[in-house]
Amino acid sequence: MNTAKKKISMVFMVIGVIILVIVSGIFVLLKISVLKSFPKLKGEPEIGKWYEVEVDGAKSSDGSEWHGIFRKGTENKVVVYFFGGGVSITPETSEGGKQFYATNMTAQDFVAQGGIGSTADGNPFKDWSFIVIPYATGDFHAGTGTYDGKKTVYHKGYSNYSAYVEQVKQYLDEPDTLLVTGFSAGGFATSLLADDVIDRFPSAENVTVCVDSSLLLYDGWHKTAVDLWKAPAQISDRLTTNNLVLDSLTALHEKRGNSVKILFDCSYRDDTLMQYQSYIDSGKMDKTKELGDNFQHNLKEMVNGLQTNIPEAGIYIWCYGENEETHNTQHTIISANVFDKLGNDRSVGEWIYDAVNGNIKTYGLELLDKSF
């Protein structure tokens, strides 16, 4: 082989090696992120290890399997943690599927290990037990129904959650401390299901409920919960206005008083929530500065409602990832950068932990009056 051919051969070999390294790197990255899967729980769980928990009869919206995610901690404290991923509010959105909500369990397991579920030394929840409820039903984890239209959609979120929690409780002692939380659709679920969760852990005398990034105004919430999701009556009966979270948290406070500490956080111009609000209002997903202005106004009204109905509630309004043109901001925080300060004295994670320990604070209200 002459020198020129050898050089060409060498070039192709180097290119091949580079491509192989890149492909291998991408595969490794996917395996530790969106393709992450945990071992199935069989027998007694190992402390500190994440598991996939199979639940008989549990279904995602598309009829595929649904499973829970569990980690047993060393402390006698438990987090019941609802994941988010969109919502179906009408038959049209049910049939629209993944355009509007997570339709199955794809790429969810790895989320559990981030944010509030991380084992980083600075995370005060790292040694707590975690009962994680992934989201694949489009019903804010509240449904028991099946929608039969052009296709069959299983809105079985409540059925999945309740069967899973009852199954996994056997691996826990009687916890003395309970945190019910969730982000986005999981935050809506937190407000809807906190009372139900609390009933399942009667030994927990220290109870905190934290809703992360959950605000959508819709006049049809009660009808959706009853007719589409077929939520249990004790859940749907509370929905009397266009603000599902405010209705649910107010009912929780009226029932349990100050025995339950209630927290709410949101970025002040939430880029994702405004898109869904735009769809509710106009039938089109969008995220303009004007929609950000509208969301900011709605959020201020929401906070006023919380402070009126639940004077002891803790509020954390934050700004992160602000767009230079629209000033719209990041959606949700507890699954990712929950320990960033975000311009306040305490991070959201520290704020939650402070509340668990009886120190309920409010931060960031000045953002609600910020104008551009």
C-alpha positions in Angstrom: 0.0 0.0 0.0 1.5 3.3 -1.0 1.9 6.2 1.4 -1.2 8.1 0.2 -3.5 5.1 0.7 -2.0 4.5 4.1 -2.8 8.1 5.1 -6.3 7.8 3.9 -6.8 4.5 5.7 -5.5 6.0 8.9 -7.8 9.0 8.5 -10.8 6.7 8.2 -9.6 4.6 11.1 -9.4 7.7 13.3 -12.8 8.9 12.2 -14.2 5.5 13.0 -12.7 5.6 16.5 -14.1 9.1 17.1 -17.6 8.0 15.9 -17.4 4.9 18.2 -16.4 7.0 21.2 -19.2 9.5 20.5 -21.8 6.7 20.1 -20.6 5.0 23.2 -20.7 8.2 25.1 -24.2 8.9 24.0 -25.3 5.4 24.9 -23.7 5.7 28.4 -25.4 9.1 28.9 -28.8 7.7 27.8 -28.3 4.7 30.2 -27.9 7.0 33.2 -30.7 9.3 32.2 -33.7 8.6 30.0 -33.0 4.9 29.6 -32.3 4.5 33.3 -34.2 1.6 34.9 -34.1 0.3 38.5 -34.1 -3.4 39.6 -37.5 -4.9 40.4 -38.1 -5.1 44.1 -38.2 -8.7 45.2 -38.0 -9.5 48.9 -36.8 -7.0 51.5 -35.4 -3.7 50.0 -31.8 -2.7 50.6 -31.4 0.6 52.4 -30.6 3.5 50.1 -31.2 1.6 46.9 -33.8 2.6 44.3 -36.3 -0.1 43.1 -39.0 -0.5 40.5 -42.2 -1.8 42.2 -44.6 -3.8 40.1 -48.2 -3.3 40.9 -50.8 -5.8 39.7 -53.3 -4.4 37.3 -51.7 -0.9 37.2 -51.8 0.7 33.7 -50.4 3.7 31.9 -52.9 5.6 29.7 -52.0 3.6 26.6 -52.5 0.3 28.5 -48.8 -0.5 29.0 -47.4 -1.4 32.4 -47.1 1.1 35.2 -44.8 0.8 38.2 -43.9 2.7 41.3 -40.4 3.7 42.4 -39.2 3.2 45.9 -36.2 3.9 48.1 -36.0 2.9 51.8 -34.1 5.4 54.0 -32.5 5.2 57.4 -34.7 7.8 59.0 -38.3 7.1 60.1 -39.6 9.7 57.7 -41.2 9.4 54.3 -41.7 11.5 51.2 -44.7 10.7 49.0 -43.6 12.2 45.7 -45.9 12.7 42.7 -44.3 13.2 39.2 -45.7 15.6 36.6 -46.1 15.4 32.8 -49.0 17.3 31.4 -52.8 16.8 31.6 -55.9 15.7 29.7 -58.9 17.9 30.5 -61.3 17.0 27.6 -62.0 14.0 25.4 -60.0 15.8 22.7 -56.9 16.0 24.8 -57.3 12.4 26.0 -57.2 11.3 22.3 -54.4 13.8 21.6 -52.1 11.7 23.9 -48.5 12.7 24.2 -49.1 16.1 22.7 -50.7 16.9 26.1 -49.4 14.4 28.7 -47.0 11.6 29.3 -48.8 8.5 28.0 -46.6 5.8 29.4 -43.6 5.2 31.7 -40.9 6.0 29.2 -37.9 8.0 30.6 -39.2 8.6 34.1 -37.1 6.4 36.5 -34.0 8.6 36.3 -36.0 11.7 37.5 -36.3 10.2 41.0 -32.6 10.5 41.7 -32.4 14.2 41.0 -33.4 17.2 43.0 -35.1 16.4 46.3 -34.5 12.7 45.7 -30.7 13.0 45.4 -28.3 11.5 47.8 -26.0 14.6 47.8 -24.5 15.5 51.2 -26.3 18.8 51.3 -29.8 17.3 50.8 -31.6 17.1 54.2 -34.0 14.5 52.7 -31.3 12.1 51.5 -31.9 9.6 54.3 -35.7 9.7 54.1 -37.7 6.9 52.5 -39.2 7.9 49.1 -42.4 6.6 47.6 -42.4 8.0 44.1 -45.5 7.9 41.9 -44.6 8.3 38.2 -47.1 9.9 35.9 -48.5 8.3 32.8 -52.3 8.7 33.0 -53.1 12.4 32.2 -55.4 12.8 35.2 -53.3 14.4 37.9 -53.0 11.0 39.5 -56.7 11.2 40.4 -58.6 9.0 38.0 -60.2 5.6 38.1 -61.8 5.6 34.7 -61.4 4.5 31.1 -62.2 6.8 28.2 -63.5 5.0 25.1 -63.4 7.2 22.0 -61.5 6.7 18.8 -59.0 5.0 21.1 -59.1 3.6 24.6 -57.4 5.8 27.2 -56.8 4.6 30.8 -57.1 7.4 33.3 -56.2 5.2 36.2 -53.9 7.5 38.2 -55.7 7.1 41.5 -56.1 3.4 41.1 -52.4 3.0 40.4 -51.3 5.3 43.2 -53.5 3.8 45.9 -52.7 0.2 45.1 -49.0 1.0 45.0 -48.8 2.9 48.3 -50.7 0.2 50.1 -48.4 -2.4 48.6 -45.1 -0.6 49.5 -46.1 0.5 53.0 -45.1 -3.0 54.3 -41.5 -2.1 53.9 -41.7 0.9 56.2 -42.0 1.3 59.9 -44.6 3.6 61.3 -43.2 7.0 60.1 -43.3 9.9 62.4 -42.8 12.5 59.7 -44.5 12.8 56.3 -43.9 15.1 53.3 -46.4 15.0 50.4 -45.0 16.8 47.4 -44.9 16.9 43.6 -44.1 19.0 40.6 -46.3 20.3 37.8 -49.1 17.7 37.3 -47.7 16.1 40.4 -48.2 19.4 42.3 -51.8 19.4 41.3 -52.0 15.8 42.5 -50.4 16.8 45.8 -53.2 19.2 46.4 -55.9 16.7 45.3 -54.5 13.7 47.1 -52.7 15.0 50.2 -55.7 14.3 52.5 -55.8 10.7 51.1 -52.1 10.2 51.6 -52.3 11.5 55.2 -55.0 9.0 56.0 -52.7 6.2 54.8 -49.9 7.2 57.3 -51.8 7.8 60.6 -48.6 7.5 62.7 -47.1 10.6 61.1 -47.8 13.6 63.4 -45.4 15.9 61.6 -47.0 16.5 58.1 -46.0 19.0 55.4 -47.6 19.4 52.0 -45.7 21.2 49.2 -47.1 22.0 45.8 -44.5 22.9 43.2 -45.5 24.9 40.1 -49.2 24.1 39.7 -51.6 26.8 38.5 -54.2 26.4 35.8 -57.5 28.2 35.7 -60.3 26.3 34.1 -64.1 26.4 34.8 -64.5 22.8 34.0 -62.3 21.1 36.6 -65.2 19.5 38.4 -66.8 18.1 35.2 -63.4 16.8 34.0 -62.7 15.1 37.3 -66.2 13.5 37.4 -66.9 12.7 33.8 -63.4 12.1 32.2 -61.1 11.0 35.0 -63.8 9.5 37.2 -62.0 10.7 40.3 -63.4 9.5 43.7 -66.1 11.8 45.0 -64.2 12.9 48.0 -61.7 14.4 45.6 -63.9 15.9 42.9 -66.5 17.3 45.4 -63.9 19.9 46.6 -63.6 21.4 43.1 -66.0 24.3 43.1 -64.1 27.1 41.3 -61.7 27.5 38.4 -58.7 27.0 40.7 -58.2 23.3 41.4 -55.2 23.8 43.7 -56.7 26.6 45.8 -59.9 24.6 46.2 -58.1 21.5 47.3 -55.6 23.1 49.7 -58.4 25.2 51.2 -60.4 22.1 51.9 -57.3 20.4 53.3 -56.8 23.3 55.7 -60.4 23.5 56.7 -60.4 19.8 57.6 -57.0 19.5 59.3 -56.1 23.0 60.4 -52.6 23.8 61.4 -51.8 20.1 62.0 -50.8 20.1 58.3 -48.2 22.7 57.1 -49.1 23.9 53.6 -46.5 25.2 51.1 -46.7 26.5 47.5 -43.9 27.5 45.2 -43.8 28.7 41.5 -41.6 30.7 39.2 -43.3 34.0 38.6 -43.7 33.7 34.8 -43.9 29.9 34.4 -43.2 29.1 30.7 -44.9 25.8 30.6 -48.0 26.5 32.7 -48.7 29.6 30.5 -48.8 27.3 27.4 -51.4 25.1 28.9 -53.3 28.1 30.1 -53.2 29.5 26.6 -54.6 26.2 25.3 -57.4 26.3 27.9 -58.2 29.9 27.0 -57.7 29.9 23.2 -57.2 26.3 22.0 -53.6 27.0 21.1 -50.4 26.4 23.0 -48.3 29.6 23.1 -45.8 31.4 25.3 -45.6 35.1 24.6 -44.7 38.0 26.8 -48.4 38.9 27.0 -49.2 35.4 28.2 -46.4 35.7 30.8 -48.0 39.0 32.0 -51.3 37.1 32.3 -49.8 34.2 34.2 -48.0 36.6 36.6 -51.3 38.3 37.3 -53.0 34.9 37.9 -50.2 33.8 40.2 -50.6 37.0 42.3 -54.3 36.3 42.6 -53.5 32.7 43.5 -51.1 33.8 46.2 -53.6 36.3 47.6 -56.2 33.5 47.7 -53.8 31.2 49.6 -52.9 33.9 52.1 -56.5 34.7 52.7 -57.8 31.1 53.0 -54.7 29.7 54.7 -52.9 32.5 56.6 -50.2 30.2 57.8 -49.2 28.9 54.4 -45.6 29.3 53.2 -45.1 30.8 49.7 -41.9 30.7 47.6 -42.0 32.7 44.4 -38.8 32.4 42.3 -37.1 33.4 39.1 -34.8 31.1 37.1 -34.0 30.7 33.4 -35.7 34.0 32.5 -36.0 34.6 28.7 -34.5 37.9 27.7 -37.3 38.9 25.4 -40.5 37.5 27.1 -39.1 37.3 30.7 -40.8 34.0 31.0 -39.2 31.5 33.4 -38.4 27.9 34.2 -41.2 25.4 35.0 -40.8 23.4 38.2 -37.9 23.0 40.5 -38.0 20.2 43.1 -36.9 17.5 40.6 -33.8 19.5 39.5 -32.2 22.7 41.0 -34.2 22.6 44.3 -31.1 23.6 46.3 -30.3 26.8 44.3 -30.8 30.0 46.3 -32.5 31.8 43.4 -31.9 35.2 44.9 -33.5 34.4 48.3 -31.9 33.7 51.7 -32.9 30.0 51.4 -33.3 27.6 48.5 -36.6 25.9 47.9 -35.3 22.7 49.4 -34.1 24.5 52.5 -37.5 26.3 52.7 -39.3 23.0 52.6 -37.0 21.5 55.3 -37.4 24.6 57.5 -41.2 24.2 57.3 -40.9 20.5 58.2 -39.1 21.6 61.3 -41.8 24.2 62.2 -40.3 27.3 60.6 -42.7 28.4 57.8 -41.5 31.3 55.7 -42.5 33.2 52.6 -40.1 34.5 50.0 -40.2 36.3 46.6 -43.5 38.0 46.7 -41.9 41.2 45.2 -41.6 39.3 41.9 -45.4 39.3 41.6 -45.3 43.1 41.1 -42.4 43.2 38.8 -43.1 44.9 35.4 -41.3 45.3 32.1 
